[in-house]
Amino acid sequence: MKIVISPDSFKGTLTALEATYEINKAIKEISQDIETVLLPVADGGEGTLEALITATQGSTIDVEVYDPIGRLIQAEYGVLGDGETCVIEMAKASGIMLLQKEENNPLQASTFGTGELVLHALNRGYKKFIIGLGGSATNDGGTGMLRALGMKFLNKYGKEIPLGPQFLRDLHEIDPTDFDGRIKDCHFILASDVDNPFVGINGATKVFGPQKGVTSNMVKVLDKNLEHLANIIEEVTQITLHKLPGAGAAGGLGGAFLAFFPVYMKPGIEVVMEAINFEEHIKNADFIITGEGKSDSQTLSGKAPIGIAKVANKHNVPVILISGYIEPLSIPNLSLYFSKLVSIVNQSITLEKAMKNPTSHLRVKTSETMNLILSTLGKN
């Protein structure tokens, strides 16, 4: 029997890699003869780098960069097993996970550190990039990242404006003269599960700003600043970001890439599955186990488990979903894609209990599920 183990992270408790190892432990405790293939995944956000490096036997490179609020930190980017493709998870340099809640500063937070990671990779000669856009602490429209790569953002006096979205109101001119010329010869894939536009009611600020500390008083101001930025970008590039799907990803960082880079945007889970050669691994599998922290209507909108299920269904490979919690209302729709739905949180296990000891509960649920399957197949 061959089982592909391919969960996303259980946010707040386990990374995708940790969840993969726990599921594998439970299976191997039942039988060492079961072949398991470990393919942790992600959807462009937290864990994308780790999943890709693990699955392709790649490596990581540490770089000193500035975090969202200007502190020097050690961040990493990855190189896939092919030795040619860089993976940059913007959250490693510009992510909200780098800040304590009281440190969230959406008026000043910058993507400068993400640009430093790109620059370091360019200096090492890399030309192929996968950029994970989830988990940002920023709302600067990618201006920090662009500035790290040589672009200038000038006020009406020809002076550079300070970093941070609050100062975009003073932007008068974008000067791309010193923008890194190597970029035009590179290939960038943006991995994101977000199709929000740059500005407006569904834009970066309105939808994602509150989780970064944007108050109701700030929303209108910051959205107006991004609109002003988009107007000037359009003057320079003739690209209209305002309503462009995906431009609002990572506080508008998606828009900066779409405007100034040779880039292609794809759902994060598709990028990850292609990079790890997912379809090849599952062709002769008996079934796949995937999972995430919470499965609900958002799962159906392109999260990692549904991406896995769609590819698996093409090859007639059944998929089992083991999640921390499965919203009851979403069960009928999820059942269209998964052969079995398993929720750790149930009548006997509370959310608090599940989160207190996630590894144990995930192993127990995996064991119960495996024993049930083997019993049904007459192998237990």
C-alpha positions, -999 to +999 in steps of 0.1 A: +000+000+000+013+035-009+000+066+009+009+102+000+009+124+030+004+160+019-011+184+045-009+222+047+000+238+081-024+235+110-021+273+116-013+282+152-001+247+161+018+227+135+037+235+104+030+215+073+062+196+078+054+188+114+019+176+105+034+154+078+058+138+102+031+132+128+007+116+103+036+094+090+045+083+126+009+071+132+009+051+099+043+035+106+032+025+141+004+005+124+026-011+098+062-005+086+053-021+053+031+007+042+050+029+018+046+066+026+056+096+004+060+128+024+049+159+005+040+188+028+024+217+009+014+253+013-008+278-007+018+306-011+016+318+025+034+306+056+052+273+051+056+276+013+094+278+015+097+249+039+073+227+019+092+233-014+126+228+001+116+196+019+099+180-011+127+189-036+156+183-012+167+219-017+187+242+006+183+275+023+204+307+024+205+331+054+206+368+048+206+398+072+177+420+062+154+447+077+121+434+091+088+453+086+096+480+112+132+484+104+151+460+127+179+439+114+170+402+114+182+369+099+159+358+072+162+329+047+153+321+012+155+288-005+170+271-036+150+241-050+167+208-056+172+218-092+198+243-080+183+270-102+150+281-087+148+305-057+119+305-033+113+337-015+085+337+011+079+374+017+067+367+052+103+356+062+114+393+058+081+413+059+057+390+077+033+397+105+047+367+124+079+387+129+060+412+151+044+412+185+007+423+183+017+456+200+044+462+173+020+461+143+025+494+126+006+495+093+014+532+087+052+525+086+056+487+079+077+481+048+085+454+023+121+466+021+135+433+035+117+413+008+135+433-018+168+426+000+162+389-003+155+393-041+187+414-044+208+388-026+196+361-049+202+382-080+238+388-068+242+351-066+232+348-102+197+333-098+172+341-125+142+318-117+120+329-087+089+316-069+075+343-046+051+334-018+029+364-011+010+354+021+013+365+057+024+401+053+026+428+079+027+455+053+004+478+033+030+497+013+021+486-022+055+469-025+073+503-026+098+491+001+107+460-020+111+482-051+132+507-033+156+479-021+161+471-058+170+507-068+137+524-076+132+559-063+100+574-049+103+612-050+082+641-036+076+673-055+110+686-044+128+657-059+136+642-025+130+605-016+099+601+006+104+580+038+096+542+038+060+533+047+025+537+032+016+568+053+042+588+032+028+578-002+005+608+000+036+629-008+046+608-038+050+630-069+073+609-092+086+573-096+122+572-109+130+538-123+164+548-137+184+527-111+160+498-109+180+466-111+184+458-148+189+421-142+152+417-133+141+420-169+160+388-177+145+368-149+113+347-146+091+353-115+061+332-105+038+347-078+023+321-055-009+335-039-044+324-030-056+360-031-073+376-061-081+409-044-075+442-064-051+469-053-077+493-040-114+497-032-139+478-012-122+445-019-087+459-020-056+453+000-063+478+028-100+472+033-099+434+033-065+426+049-056+458+067-074+451+100-054+420+107-022+441+104-035+468+128-052+491+104-080+509+123-113+521+108-098+556+108-068+545+088-086+525+061-097+555+040-063+572+043-042+542+034-065+531+006-063+566-009-025+565-006-024+532-026-048+547-052-024+576-055+005+552-059-015+532-086-021+564-105+016+572-107+025+536-115+001+538-144+018+569-157+051+551-157+041+516-169+007+521-185-004+492-163-036+498-143-034+481-109-065+496-093-089+467-100-064+442-112-070+408-096-042+397-073-026+432-072-038+435-036-020+404-023+004+410+006-006+446+011-002+455-026+031+437-031+014+417-057+008+449-076+044+460-075+055+427-091+027+428-117+037+463-127+075+461-128+086+425-131+084+398-158+059+378-138+031+352-139+006+349-110-008+315-101-028+300-071-002+291-045-011+254-042-007+250-080+028+265-079+038+242-050+023+211-066+041+218-099+074+225-082+073+192-062+061+172-092+029+162-073+011+145-101+040+121-107+041+111-070+004+102-067-001+082-099+001+048-083-009+058-047-037+040-030-048+073-014-037+107-002-040+122+033-042+160+035-053+184+061-052+219+076-061+237+108-097+246+098-117+235+069-147+256+058-161+275+029-126+292+025-111+257+018-134+255-013-120+288-026-086+275-035-069+265-002-042+237-004-065+207+004-089+215-024-061+220-049-048+185-039-082+170-042-088+184-077-056+169-090-061+136-072-096+133-086-082+135-121-062+104-114-090+087-094-069+087-062-091+090-031-083+118-007-088+118+031-091+152+048-079+153+084-083+188+098-082+204+132-118+215+128-143+210+100-172+234+099-204+213+098-221+236+072-193+230+047-194+192+050-218+186+021-196+206-003-163+192+010-177+157+006-178+162-032-140+163-032-129+141-003-136+104+002-135+109+040-136+139+063-121+137+098-122+165+123-100+164+154-124+187+172-156+169+179-181+162+207-154+147+230-124+169+220-127+207+225-108+232+204-088+242+235-079+206+242-069+200+206-047+230+204-030+222+237-016+189+224-020+190+186+006+163+178-010+137+200-045+143+187-034+143+151-016+110+156-047+095+173-071+106+146-047+093+119-045+059+136-082+057+140-087+066+103-061+041+091-074+012+112-109+019+099-096+019+063-075-013+068-104-030+085-127-021+055-101-035+031-098-066+053-061-059+060-064-054+098 
